[in-house]
């Protein structure tokens, strides 16, 4: 894939998050028609993951969609993509009776000692795997351990470097319930459905265990096969290092078990082992079938 040329030696910081608020009589039906997830299936006071695809089926953004009521939805996603997504939603709003607004937020762990002042009309996102509360954006930076927890759970958050690069199947988004082929039309549906029914995706999400290398890898960094370093075998989605020796990557089905980062110096290369069992077992246990999770406001 072209365009994944992120520097592997850039010091990585966890992404900031933002909320897009959609309010109005047509809010639910409008968002349902735009996103790949079955938004109408979300009970009030609950949330689930949903992908936003471009017409060629590739994922522009992954977000958590909360339904406060049929007239009010919250879309939580990395801030660097929020402006693009918000502009696109406004462009396709047409005659839909809803208003679309965005705001920067920050994520903190739930609990009475969580950092940061609570934002106005703050939300608490709960699941069996993690609990988040939204704080004022200026109150505190995102705790790196919160990001590494998401990597360990196999949640492939998309940022600018990986936006519009991968189909939902390549990111294993079916395990998150982030797209549905039964819900009706959405942008990119034809390509996503064709890939699903013909089984033509030759790439998949994998959890990698780091075995060497001291620098975190940027999203989009190419991974090479250690058997043949001229062959691109995958792309980093998120690196949990240094908090966690795990990373998420989209890898080719033919990838060797051991991969390395594509940097010039052999001594500075990060190396990884594909841990397929960890990816499949952990995501299924913690997330599959658990899409409708309590949301407190």
C-alpha positions as CSV (number, residue, x, y, z in Angstrom):
1,X,0.0,0.0,0.0
2,X,1.2,3.4,-0.9
3,X,1.3,6.4,1.5
4,X,2.4,4.5,4.7
5,X,5.7,6.3,5.1
6,X,5.7,7.2,8.7
7,X,9.1,7.7,10.4
8,X,9.7,4.6,12.6
9,X,12.0,6.5,15.0
10,X,9.6,9.4,15.8
11,X,8.8,9.4,19.5
12,X,5.2,8.4,19.8
13,X,2.6,10.1,22.0
14,X,-0.9,8.7,22.6
15,X,-3.5,10.5,20.5
16,X,-5.8,13.2,21.9
17,X,-9.5,12.5,21.4
18,X,-12.5,14.6,20.4
19,X,-16.3,14.3,20.4
20,X,-18.6,15.1,17.5
21,X,-22.1,15.8,18.8
22,X,-25.0,15.2,16.4
23,X,-28.3,16.8,17.6
24,X,-31.7,16.9,16.0
25,X,-34.8,15.0,15.0
26,X,-32.9,13.2,12.2
27,X,-29.7,12.6,14.1
28,X,-30.1,8.8,14.5
29,X,-31.2,8.1,11.0
30,X,-28.5,10.4,9.5
31,X,-25.6,8.9,11.5
32,X,-27.0,5.3,10.8
33,X,-26.8,6.0,7.0
34,X,-23.3,7.4,7.2
35,X,-21.5,4.9,9.4
36,X,-20.8,1.2,8.6
37,X,-22.1,0.1,12.1
38,X,-25.8,-0.6,12.9
39,X,-26.4,2.6,14.8
40,X,-30.2,2.0,15.1
41,X,-29.4,-1.2,17.1
42,X,-27.7,0.8,19.9
43,X,-30.0,1.1,22.9
44,X,-30.4,4.5,24.5
45,X,-27.7,5.1,27.1
46,X,-25.4,2.6,25.4
47,X,-22.4,2.7,22.9
48,X,-20.7,0.6,20.4
49,X,-17.8,0.8,18.0
50,X,-18.5,1.9,14.4
51,X,-16.3,2.5,11.3
52,X,-16.7,5.4,8.9
53,X,-15.7,4.2,5.4
54,X,-14.9,6.1,2.2
55,X,-16.5,5.0,-1.1
56,X,-13.8,2.5,-1.9
57,X,-14.6,0.7,1.4
58,X,-11.5,1.7,3.3
59,X,-11.8,2.9,6.9
60,X,-11.4,6.6,7.4
61,X,-12.0,6.5,11.1
62,X,-13.0,4.2,14.0
63,X,-15.2,5.7,16.7
64,X,-17.2,4.9,19.7
65,X,-20.9,6.0,19.0
66,X,-23.1,6.7,22.1
67,X,-26.8,7.2,21.8
68,X,-28.2,9.4,24.5
69,X,-31.6,9.6,22.7
70,X,-32.9,9.4,19.2
71,X,-32.1,13.1,18.8
72,X,-28.6,13.1,20.4
73,X,-25.5,11.1,19.5
74,X,-21.9,11.4,20.5
75,X,-19.0,10.2,18.3
76,X,-15.7,9.7,20.1
77,X,-12.6,9.4,18.0
78,X,-8.9,10.5,17.7
79,X,-8.8,14.3,17.5
80,X,-6.5,14.4,14.4
81,X,-9.4,12.9,12.3
82,X,-12.3,14.6,14.0
83,X,-12.2,17.7,11.8
84,X,-12.1,15.7,8.6
85,X,-15.0,13.5,9.8
86,X,-17.0,16.5,11.0
87,X,-16.6,18.3,7.6
88,X,-17.6,15.2,5.7
89,X,-20.7,14.6,7.9
90,X,-21.8,18.3,7.3
91,X,-21.2,17.9,3.6
92,X,-23.6,14.9,3.4
93,X,-26.2,16.2,5.9
94,X,-28.2,17.8,3.0
95,X,-31.8,18.1,4.3
96,X,-31.3,16.0,7.5
97,X,-32.6,17.9,10.5
98,X,-29.6,17.8,12.7
99,X,-26.7,20.0,13.9
100,X,-23.1,18.8,14.0
101,X,-20.6,20.2,16.4
102,X,-17.2,19.1,17.7
103,X,-15.1,19.6,20.8
104,X,-11.8,18.4,22.1
105,X,-11.9,16.2,25.1
106,X,-9.4,14.0,27.0
107,X,-9.7,10.5,28.3
108,X,-9.1,9.4,32.0
109,X,-9.8,6.2,33.8
110,X,-13.0,6.1,35.8
111,X,-12.9,6.5,39.5
112,X,-13.1,9.1,42.3
113,X,-9.3,9.9,41.9
114,X,-9.3,10.1,38.1
115,X,-7.2,13.1,36.9
116,X,-8.8,16.2,35.4
117,X,-11.9,18.2,36.0
118,X,-15.1,16.7,34.5
119,X,-16.2,18.3,31.3
120,X,-19.6,19.8,30.9
121,X,-22.2,17.1,30.3
122,X,-19.3,14.6,30.8
123,X,-19.7,11.0,29.8
124,X,-18.5,7.8,31.3
125,X,-18.0,5.0,28.8
126,X,-18.1,1.6,30.5
127,X,-17.4,-1.9,29.3
128,X,-16.2,-5.2,30.8
129,X,-12.8,-4.4,29.4
130,X,-12.3,-0.7,30.3
131,X,-14.0,2.4,31.7
132,X,-13.3,5.9,30.5
133,X,-14.5,9.3,31.5
134,X,-14.2,12.4,29.4
135,X,-12.3,15.3,30.9
136,X,-11.6,18.8,29.8
137,X,-9.0,18.7,27.0
138,X,-6.6,21.0,28.8
139,X,-6.8,19.2,32.1
140,X,-4.4,16.4,31.6
141,X,-2.6,14.5,28.8
142,X,-3.7,11.0,28.0
143,X,-2.1,8.4,30.3
144,X,0.1,6.2,28.2
145,X,-1.1,3.2,30.1
146,X,-4.7,3.8,28.8
147,X,-3.4,3.7,25.3
148,X,-1.4,0.5,25.9
149,X,-4.5,-1.1,27.4
150,X,-6.3,-0.5,24.1
151,X,-3.4,-2.1,22.2
152,X,-3.6,-5.1,24.5
153,X,-7.3,-5.4,23.8
154,X,-6.7,-5.4,20.1
155,X,-8.6,-2.2,19.3
156,X,-7.2,-0.7,16.1
157,X,-7.7,3.0,16.5
158,X,-7.1,4.8,13.2
159,X,-5.1,8.0,13.0
160,X,-4.1,10.2,10.0
161,X,-1.2,7.9,8.9
162,X,-3.5,4.9,8.7
163,X,-6.7,6.5,7.6
164,X,-8.2,5.3,4.3
165,X,-5.6,2.6,4.0
166,X,-7.4,-0.6,5.1
167,X,-10.7,-2.3,4.6
168,X,-12.8,-3.2,7.8
169,X,-11.9,-6.9,7.4
170,X,-8.2,-6.1,7.4
171,X,-8.7,-4.5,10.8
172,X,-10.9,-7.3,12.2
173,X,-13.6,-4.8,12.8
174,X,-16.3,-7.5,12.6
175,X,-15.1,-8.6,16.1
176,X,-16.0,-5.2,17.4
177,X,-19.3,-5.1,15.7
178,X,-18.0,-1.9,13.9
179,X,-19.7,-2.7,10.6
180,X,-22.8,-4.6,9.5
181,X,-23.8,-5.9,6.1
182,X,-27.5,-6.3,7.2
183,X,-28.2,-2.7,8.3
184,X,-28.7,-1.2,4.8
185,X,-26.5,1.1,2.7
186,X,-23.5,3.0,3.8
187,X,-20.5,4.5,2.0
188,X,-18.2,1.7,0.7
189,X,-20.8,-1.0,1.4
190,X,-20.4,-2.7,-2.0
191,X,-16.7,-3.2,-1.7
192,X,-16.9,-4.3,2.0
193,X,-19.7,-6.8,1.1
194,X,-17.8,-8.2,-1.9
195,X,-14.7,-8.7,0.2
196,X,-16.8,-10.4,2.9
197,X,-18.7,-12.8,0.7
198,X,-15.8,-13.6,-1.7
199,X,-13.2,-13.8,1.1
200,X,-10.6,-11.8,-0.9
201,X,-8.9,-9.9,2.0
202,X,-5.3,-11.1,2.1
203,X,-4.5,-9.0,5.2
204,X,-5.6,-9.2,8.8
205,X,-5.0,-7.6,12.2
206,X,-2.5,-9.3,14.4
207,X,-1.0,-8.7,17.9
208,X,2.8,-8.6,17.8
209,X,5.1,-9.2,20.7
210,X,8.2,-7.0,20.7
211,X,11.5,-9.0,21.0
212,X,14.0,-6.2,20.3
213,X,14.2,-2.5,19.7
214,X,14.0,0.5,22.0
215,X,12.0,3.1,19.9
216,X,8.2,3.1,19.6
217,X,7.0,2.7,16.0
218,X,4.8,5.3,14.4
219,X,1.4,4.2,12.9
220,X,1.9,3.3,9.3
221,X,5.5,2.1,9.7
222,X,6.2,-0.7,7.4
223,X,7.1,-4.1,8.7
224,X,9.4,-6.5,6.8
225,X,9.8,-10.2,6.8
226,X,13.0,-11.2,8.6
227,X,13.3,-14.0,6.1
228,X,13.4,-11.5,3.2
229,X,13.7,-7.9,4.2
230,X,12.8,-6.7,0.7
231,X,9.3,-8.0,1.3
232,X,6.7,-5.7,3.1
233,X,4.8,-8.0,5.4
234,X,2.7,-5.5,7.4
235,X,2.0,-2.0,8.8
236,X,1.9,-0.8,12.3
237,X,-1.5,0.3,13.6
238,X,-0.5,1.1,17.2
239,X,2.6,0.4,19.4
240,X,2.1,-0.1,23.1
241,X,5.9,0.4,23.7
242,X,7.3,1.5,26.2
243,X,4.4,0.7,28.5
244,X,3.8,-2.7,26.9
245,X,5.9,-4.9,24.6
246,X,2.9,-5.4,22.3
247,X,1.9,-3.8,19.0
248,X,-1.0,-4.0,16.6
249,X,-0.4,-4.4,12.9
250,X,-2.1,-5.3,9.7
251,X,-0.1,-8.2,8.3
252,X,-0.3,-10.2,5.1
253,X,-1.6,-13.7,5.3
254,X,1.7,-15.0,4.0
255,X,3.8,-13.1,6.6
256,X,6.5,-15.0,8.4
257,X,6.2,-15.4,12.2
258,X,9.0,-12.9,12.8
259,X,8.9,-9.3,11.5
260,X,11.1,-6.3,11.8
261,X,10.8,-2.5,11.2
262,X,11.9,-1.2,7.9
263,X,14.8,1.1,9.0
264,X,18.2,1.3,7.3
265,X,20.4,0.2,10.3
266,X,20.0,-3.5,11.2
267,X,21.1,-2.7,14.8
268,X,18.3,-0.3,15.3
269,X,15.5,-2.4,14.0
270,X,12.6,-3.4,16.2
271,X,11.7,-7.0,15.8
272,X,8.4,-8.7,16.6
273,X,6.8,-12.1,16.7
274,X,3.2,-12.5,15.5
275,X,1.0,-13.7,18.4
276,X,-2.2,-14.8,16.5
277,X,-3.7,-16.7,19.5
278,X,-3.5,-13.6,21.7
279,X,-5.3,-11.5,19.1
280,X,-8.2,-13.9,18.4
281,X,-8.7,-15.1,22.0
282,X,-8.5,-11.8,23.8
283,X,-10.7,-9.8,21.4
284,X,-13.4,-12.6,21.4
285,X,-13.4,-12.9,25.2
286,X,-13.6,-9.2,26.0
287,X,-15.3,-7.5,23.1
288,X,-17.2,-9.9,20.8
289,X,-20.9,-9.8,21.6
290,X,-20.4,-6.9,24.1
291,X,-21.2,-4.0,21.9
292,X,-24.1,-2.6,23.8
293,X,-22.4,-1.3,27.0
294,X,-23.7,1.1,29.6
295,X,-23.1,4.8,29.2
296,X,-23.6,7.2,32.1
297,X,-24.1,10.9,31.5
